Amino acid sequence: MRILKLIRNFGKLNKDYYKYAFIEIFLIIAGILIALEVNNANENRKIKAEEEKVLLSLHNEISSSLVNLNFVLSKKRQIINAGTVILKHTGPKGEWKSEQKFDSLIYYVFFSGWRHVPQEGVLNEILNSGKLSIISDSNLKVQISSLPKTFSQILEEDRVLRTGIWQYFNPFLNKVSSVRNSTNYIELTEFSSGALGFSKFDFETNDLLKNKEFENIISMQSSYLKFNVEMLEKLKIKYKKIQDMVEKKYPKIDYLTLRENIDRGVWN
């Protein structure tokens, strides 16, 4: 009888042991899972905070690039408009009949190498440090990653135009017109005057207007610049699209204040 009683008591102890052991294991596992969940939540908060910091910095950088882009666009359009006026007076019987000073327009032909130099500090950090992976919006990620290719296409177009200017356009114009005279009509510098006075050499405007090579130069330049303007306008759309997506993602940010101290960047 004692043996049976001992066996029964031992079985009861065993059942109690397994019961408490199971509860202890359950509590340990639950604690681990909760700790992992808390850790994951903290990591997600850090990633989201870093994502916000990066995207707002990019938004600000794009604002700076847009200042430069709009400035360059205005200059390229001025050159195209000057070329349009000049071409109205070229031909075998070319004669300058415009109220505008010819030298003031020829200035745009001489100094026509304006180019957009985008700000890329934040963009390069995003792409080179792997931070592109923390951007949760896939469409925004695609738009950002496509910027370097767009930049390279625009810079190549500008390179072709500048090569034409320095190797062909300006050498020809230096022989038949006056750079010095042109500087007296348009002021670009902030801290010094660009005007150089008037040349003592004679340059016959009407002879230049009758020159077929001169007409071709103005026509080629205008055509290249129109391609430039087209590409810059498309980049402007891309810039705006990225900014709109960031603003939609973070609607509570004061973006006017964010733009207050932007850098206008390199403008030529």
C-alpha positions as CSV (number, residue, x, y, z in Angstrom):
1,M,0.0,0.0,0.0
2,R,2.8,2.4,0.8
3,I,4.5,1.6,-2.5
4,L,1.3,2.4,-4.4
5,K,0.8,5.6,-2.5
6,L,4.4,6.7,-3.2
7,I,3.9,6.0,-6.9
8,R,0.7,8.1,-6.9
9,N,2.4,11.0,-5.1
10,F,5.4,10.8,-7.5
11,G,3.1,10.9,-10.5
12,K,1.3,13.9,-9.0
13,L,4.7,15.7,-8.4
14,N,5.7,14.9,-12.0
15,K,2.5,16.4,-13.4
16,D,3.0,19.6,-11.3
17,Y,6.6,19.8,-12.4
18,Y,5.7,19.6,-16.1
19,K,3.0,22.1,-15.6
20,Y,5.2,24.7,-14.0
21,A,8.0,23.9,-16.5
22,F,5.7,24.5,-19.4
23,I,4.5,27.8,-17.9
24,E,8.1,28.9,-17.3
25,I,9.1,28.0,-20.9
26,F,6.1,29.8,-22.3
27,L,6.9,32.9,-20.3
28,I,10.5,32.8,-21.5
29,I,9.5,32.5,-25.1
30,A,6.9,35.2,-24.7
31,G,9.5,37.5,-23.2
32,I,11.9,36.9,-26.0
33,L,9.2,37.5,-28.6
34,I,8.2,40.7,-26.9
35,A,11.8,41.9,-26.7
36,L,12.3,41.2,-30.4
37,E,9.1,43.0,-31.2
38,V,10.2,46.0,-29.2
39,N,13.6,45.9,-30.8
40,N,12.1,45.7,-34.3
41,A,9.8,48.6,-33.5
42,N,12.8,50.7,-32.3
43,E,14.7,49.8,-35.5
44,N,11.8,50.7,-37.7
45,R,11.4,54.0,-35.9
46,K,15.1,54.7,-36.5
47,I,14.8,53.7,-40.2
48,K,11.7,55.9,-40.7
49,A,13.5,58.8,-38.9
50,E,16.5,58.4,-41.2
51,E,14.3,58.1,-44.2
52,E,12.6,61.4,-43.3
53,K,15.9,63.1,-42.7
54,V,17.3,62.0,-46.0
55,L,14.2,62.8,-48.1
56,L,13.8,66.3,-46.6
57,S,17.5,67.0,-47.2
58,L,17.0,65.8,-50.8
59,H,13.9,68.0,-51.1
60,N,16.0,71.0,-50.0
61,E,18.8,70.1,-52.4
62,I,16.4,70.0,-55.3
63,S,15.1,73.4,-54.3
64,S,18.6,74.7,-54.6
65,S,19.1,73.0,-58.0
66,L,15.8,74.5,-59.2
67,V,17.1,78.0,-58.5
68,N,20.0,77.2,-60.8
69,L,17.9,75.4,-63.4
70,N,15.4,78.2,-63.7
71,F,18.2,80.8,-64.0
72,V,19.9,78.8,-66.8
73,L,16.6,78.2,-68.6
74,S,15.9,81.9,-68.7
75,K,19.4,82.5,-70.1
76,K,19.1,79.8,-72.8
77,R,15.7,81.3,-73.8
78,Q,17.2,84.8,-74.1
79,I,19.8,83.4,-76.5
80,I,17.2,81.7,-78.6
81,N,15.1,84.9,-78.7
82,A,18.2,87.0,-79.6
83,G,18.9,84.5,-82.4
84,T,15.3,84.7,-83.7
85,V,15.6,88.5,-83.9
86,I,19.0,88.3,-85.8
87,L,17.7,85.7,-88.2
88,K,14.9,88.1,-89.3
89,H,17.6,90.3,-90.8
90,T,20.0,87.8,-92.4
91,G,20.2,87.1,-96.1
92,P,21.8,88.2,-99.4
93,K,20.3,91.7,-98.8
94,G,20.7,91.6,-95.0
95,E,20.3,94.9,-93.3
96,W,19.8,95.8,-89.6
97,K,16.5,97.6,-89.2
98,S,15.7,96.5,-85.6
99,E,15.3,99.1,-82.8
100,Q,17.5,96.8,-80.7
101,K,21.2,97.3,-80.7
102,F,22.9,94.6,-82.7
103,D,25.8,94.3,-80.3
104,S,23.4,93.8,-77.4
105,L,22.1,90.7,-79.2
106,I,25.4,89.4,-80.4
107,Y,26.4,89.3,-76.7
108,Y,24.1,86.3,-76.3
109,V,25.7,84.5,-79.1
110,F,29.2,85.0,-77.7
111,F,28.3,84.1,-74.1
112,S,26.0,81.2,-74.7
113,G,27.6,78.4,-72.7
114,W,25.1,78.4,-69.8
115,R,24.7,75.0,-68.2
116,H,22.7,73.5,-65.4
117,V,25.1,72.2,-62.6
118,P,22.8,70.3,-60.2
119,Q,23.5,69.9,-56.5
120,E,24.3,66.3,-55.9
121,G,25.7,66.0,-52.3
122,V,22.6,64.4,-50.7
123,L,21.8,62.4,-53.9
124,N,25.2,60.9,-53.9
125,E,25.0,60.1,-50.2
126,I,21.7,58.3,-50.8
127,L,23.0,56.3,-53.8
128,N,26.5,55.5,-52.6
129,S,25.8,54.7,-48.9
130,G,22.9,52.3,-49.5
131,K,20.3,54.7,-48.1
132,L,18.2,54.2,-51.2
133,S,17.1,50.9,-49.6
134,I,15.4,52.7,-46.6
135,I,13.1,54.6,-48.9
136,S,9.8,52.8,-48.6
137,D,8.0,54.3,-51.6
138,S,9.1,52.3,-54.7
139,N,8.0,55.0,-57.1
140,L,10.0,57.7,-55.3
141,K,12.9,55.3,-55.2
142,V,12.8,54.9,-59.0
143,Q,12.6,58.7,-59.6
144,I,15.6,59.3,-57.4
145,S,17.7,56.5,-58.9
146,S,17.0,57.9,-62.4
147,L,18.5,61.3,-61.7
148,P,22.2,60.5,-62.4
149,K,21.3,59.3,-65.9
150,T,19.3,62.4,-66.6
151,F,22.1,64.6,-65.4
152,S,24.7,62.8,-67.6
153,Q,22.5,63.3,-70.7
154,I,22.0,67.0,-70.1
155,L,25.8,67.5,-69.4
156,E,26.6,65.7,-72.6
157,E,24.3,67.9,-74.6
158,D,25.9,71.0,-73.0
159,R,29.3,69.6,-73.7
160,V,28.5,69.3,-77.4
161,L,27.1,72.9,-77.5
162,R,30.2,74.3,-75.6
163,T,32.5,72.5,-78.0
164,G,30.8,74.1,-80.9
165,I,31.0,77.5,-79.2
166,W,34.7,77.5,-78.4
167,Q,36.0,75.6,-81.5
168,Y,33.8,77.1,-84.2
169,F,31.2,79.8,-83.3
170,N,33.4,82.2,-81.3
171,P,36.6,81.9,-83.5
172,F,34.4,83.0,-86.4
173,L,32.7,85.8,-84.5
174,N,35.9,87.1,-83.1
175,K,37.0,87.9,-86.7
176,V,33.8,89.6,-87.8
177,S,32.3,91.3,-84.7
178,S,33.3,92.9,-81.4
179,V,33.1,91.1,-78.0
180,R,34.2,94.4,-76.4
181,N,31.2,96.3,-77.7
182,S,28.8,93.5,-76.6
183,T,29.9,93.8,-72.9
184,N,28.4,97.3,-72.6
185,Y,24.8,96.2,-72.9
186,I,24.3,93.3,-70.4
187,E,25.5,93.1,-66.8
188,L,25.9,89.7,-65.2
189,T,28.5,90.2,-62.5
190,E,27.5,91.2,-58.9
191,F,30.7,92.6,-57.6
192,S,32.3,94.3,-60.7
193,S,31.3,95.9,-63.9
194,G,31.5,93.7,-67.0
195,A,31.4,96.7,-69.5
196,L,34.8,97.2,-71.3
197,G,34.0,100.2,-73.4
198,F,33.7,100.4,-77.2
199,S,36.2,99.1,-79.7
200,K,38.1,101.5,-82.0
201,F,37.9,98.9,-84.8
202,D,35.2,99.1,-87.4
203,F,32.7,96.2,-87.8
204,E,30.1,96.4,-90.4
205,T,26.9,94.8,-89.2
206,N,25.2,94.5,-92.5
207,D,28.2,92.6,-94.0
208,L,27.8,90.1,-91.2
209,L,24.1,89.7,-91.8
210,K,24.8,88.9,-95.5
211,N,27.3,86.2,-94.5
212,K,25.8,82.7,-94.9
213,E,28.2,81.2,-92.4
214,F,27.0,83.6,-89.7
215,E,23.4,82.7,-90.4
216,N,24.3,79.0,-90.1
217,I,26.0,79.6,-86.8
218,I,22.9,81.4,-85.3
219,S,20.7,78.6,-86.7
220,M,22.8,75.8,-85.3
221,Q,23.1,77.4,-82.0
222,S,19.3,78.0,-81.7
223,S,18.6,74.4,-82.6
224,Y,21.0,73.0,-80.0
225,L,19.6,75.3,-77.4
226,K,16.1,74.2,-78.1
227,F,17.1,70.6,-77.4
228,N,18.8,71.9,-74.2
229,V,15.6,73.7,-73.1
230,E,13.6,70.6,-73.8
231,M,15.8,68.4,-71.6
232,L,15.9,70.9,-68.8
233,E,12.1,71.3,-68.8
234,K,11.8,67.5,-68.5
235,L,14.3,67.5,-65.6
236,K,12.3,70.3,-64.0
237,I,9.2,68.0,-64.2
238,K,11.2,65.2,-62.5
239,Y,12.5,67.5,-59.8
240,K,8.9,68.7,-59.1
241,K,7.6,65.2,-59.1
242,I,10.1,64.1,-56.5
243,Q,9.3,67.1,-54.3
244,D,5.6,66.5,-54.6
245,M,6.0,62.9,-53.5
246,V,8.1,63.9,-50.5
247,E,5.6,66.6,-49.5
248,K,2.8,64.1,-49.8
249,K,4.7,61.7,-47.5
250,Y,5.4,64.4,-44.9
251,P,2.5,66.9,-45.1
252,K,3.2,68.5,-41.7
253,I,6.6,70.0,-42.7
254,D,6.9,73.7,-43.3
255,Y,8.5,73.6,-46.7
256,L,8.7,77.3,-47.1
257,T,11.0,77.5,-44.0
258,L,12.9,74.6,-45.3
259,R,13.8,76.5,-48.5
260,E,14.9,79.7,-46.7
261,N,18.6,79.1,-46.7
262,I,19.0,77.2,-50.0
263,D,22.2,77.5,-52.0
264,R,21.8,78.8,-55.5
265,G,24.8,76.7,-56.6
266,V,27.2,77.0,-59.5
267,W,25.4,79.0,-62.1
268,N,27.6,78.7,-65.2
